[in-house]
Amino acid sequence: KASAPLLPSVDLALRLFCRNDQEWKVARSSFTESSSLIQHQLIERVFDQEAPLLNRQIKLADAWVNFLLSDRPDLSQMDQLLNRQTNIVVNRTTLEIKKSQFSGSISDLVLPDLLLETLQNLCCKIQFCPQIDEAWGFENASPGIIALMVGAKGTGKTIATQAIAQALDRSVASIDLAAVTHHAELLQEIVVQDPTILLMKSAQIWLGRRSPLTPAQIHQFTQARQSSQSLTFFSVEKLPAIQHVWRQKIHPILTFPIPDRAARSRLWKQAFPPQVPLDKNIDWELLASKFVLTGGEIHAIARSAAFAVIAELDPNSPCSTYSKRSTPTPKPLVD
């Protein structure tokens, strides 16, 4: 009787490819029936399907073995293999990884002084972590930081994350949890990508009372992030949306307030790039006192005003309110 070929078990594969226990616990779900590796037929579980998951043997799908061992791999064939189950992933949301679009420094943010100081400290802890823990021997087992950002839309949570990324010369990996349908797979993707800076919007989806993940899964995720030199921001509009147990465990909690009058005046001035032709008589203080707006709203209004002015200056624009027979006179933006 021919003996069965020796193949690695799920447990062995996890031990070989995971760097620590936290990654092992999170990646374990990669071998369940609903995982993308199984559904995309990238790997196959063979022989005793009644055995416990960790004891089951696995192997790379034959089509992939043949492709990888061929003398001249055909990339078009690889595309066909990858697209075999395209319909499975159409509605799945993945991490968006982008370079920071912020051009200033953290100190340029229009935020309360204490909040600015906290953001700068978070940046320093990530920037100097290798020197402190490795070169100087402090050996912190949990160098990663997990913070909770709380504030209404437009109060500066995203731009603060970009400012830190700019200071560290890192990209920002971001995701809106409200748009995610396959949360366990997102956990796996974060483990694989291991971004230095991660922004997770709509944090109440995971940390609220109706989370699609178990407390154990979230705990394993936070442990994995804390074990790497990384900065993870959970973002939410209202603090009560987060369960008390997670509010106790996550530190720091960063509150982004609606800007006061002085802050709104600064935000109005910053909203227009230097090259924009502005009327010298704009009353910034009047704008700040008359309209209680967030920084995001102020930026959106400034940009809309620029579009309106450009349209007025173009007699052929379908948006212009000028008669085509009139000759528009260029003028700067006014309040």
JOCOR-V673886 format. One line per field, one symbol per residue. phi: phi as a letter, one per 30 degrees, with the letter a starting at -180 (. if undefined). burial: 1 if it has 16 or more other C-alpha atoms within 10 Angstrom, else 0. A space follows every 50 residues. Layout:
# JOCOR-V673886
phi: ???
burial: ???
This chain:
# JOCOR-V673886
phi: .dddddbddeddddddccdadddedddeddcdedddddddhdbbcbiddd deedcddbadeeddddddcddbecdddddddddeceddceccccdccbdd cdccceddddbeeddddddddddddddceedddcdcidhddbddcbbccb ldejdjdddddddddddchbdccbacddcccbddddeddddddhddbbcc dhdddccddcddcdeddddddddddddcdbbcccbbdbdddceedddddd bdccccdddddddddddddddceedddcddcdcdddedddbdbddddddd dddddddddedddcdcddcdcdddddcdcebddbd
burial: 00000000111001000100011111111110001101111111100000 00100111000001001000000000000010000000000011100001 01000100111000010011011011101100000000000011111111 11111111111111111001111111100101111111011001111111 11111111000000000111111111111111111110100100001000 01111111101011111101110000000000010011000011100110 01001100111111100001010000000000100
